[in-house]
Amino acid sequence: MQECLTKICIEFENLQGFLQEQTPQKEELVNKLFLEFMNCFGKLKEEKLEYPKEFINDVRLFHEEFAPLLQKFQDIQIRYLMLSDFYDFARLTKKYNKTVK
């Protein structure tokens, strides 16, 4: 897995409980990680094919500035859920192993 995606997973672990307790700091982190994910994933080459088509399509449409998708991702909870889906996928496929704190 690309280093930038690994870093996103590591930082995502700081967002536990986001849906129950949203703070300005956590919202800022979600926005930062979301944009980093869109940029990093968008630069992947053949590795991209190892991921579900939903990630591939959403990132492509985001970069094409497809209005309905941009509107969907205005919702910070949707941004968080996409990051959560990516994190879960990376863990389930063993592309990422949770860091020990």
TIRO-620238 format. One record per residue (C-alpha): x, y, z. Coordinates in pm, whole numbers, padded with zeros to 5 digits, always signed. Layout:
BEGIN
XYZ ...
This chain:
BEGIN
+00000+00000+00000 +00126+00348-00086 +00290+00536+00200 +00040+00822+00176 -00250+00578+00225 -00076+00416+00521 -00035+00759+00684 -00405+00827+00632 -00492+00500+00808 -00261+00584+01100 -00415+00928+01144 -00768+00791+01097 -00722+00594+01419 -00742+00928+01605 -01103+00970+01492 -01265+00698+01700 -01608+00807+01819 -01634+01085+01559 -01998+01017+01475 -02096+01033+01843 -01883+01332+01937 -01782+01573+01662 -01537+01838+01773 -01385+02116+01560 -01047+01938+01587 -01190+01607+01466 -01381+01779+01185 -01059+01948+01073 -00881+01611+01074 -01162+01448+00871 -01141+01725+00611 -00762+01701+00595 -00759+01321+00562 -01039+01327+00306 -00851+01565+00076 -00528+01372+00127 -00710+01051+00037 -00859+01203-00278 -00517+01330-00388 -00320+01017-00296 -00569+00766-00434 -00607+00969-00750 -00234+00932-00821 -00232+00552-00794 -00159+00357-01109 -00224-00018-01136 -00249-00055-00756 -00582+00126-00787 -00730-00190-00941 -00683-00373-00609 -00951-00155-00449 -01331-00161-00481 -01473+00024-00779 -01664+00256-00545 -01337+00417-00434 -01210+00438-00791 -01531+00595-00921 -01577+00842-00634 -01219+00966-00661 -01244+00999-01040 -01573+01190-01019 -01436+01409-00740 -01142+01511-00959 -01378+01568-01254 -01575+01799-01023 -01898+01609-01081 -02153+01833-00906 -02377+01566-00744 -02074+01391-00595 -01921+01716-00471 -02254+01799-00308 -02263+01456-00140 -01914+01507+00002 -02003+01847+00149 -02144+01643+00438 -01859+01580+00681 -02020+01258+00801 -02014+01122+00444 -01646+01219+00423 -01584+01035+00749 -01776+00727+00632 -01571+00707+00313 -01249+00722+00515 -01391+00461+00751 -01478+00231+00459 -01126+00268+00322 -00971+00202+00663 -01187-00108+00715 -01103-00236+00365 -00731-00186+00425 -00751-00374+00756 -00966-00660+00623 -00738-00718+00325 -00428-00696+00547 -00296-00401+00344 -00273-00216+00675 -00214-00340+01028 -00341-00125+01311 -00071+00059+01501 -00031-00022+01869 -00068+00268+02110 
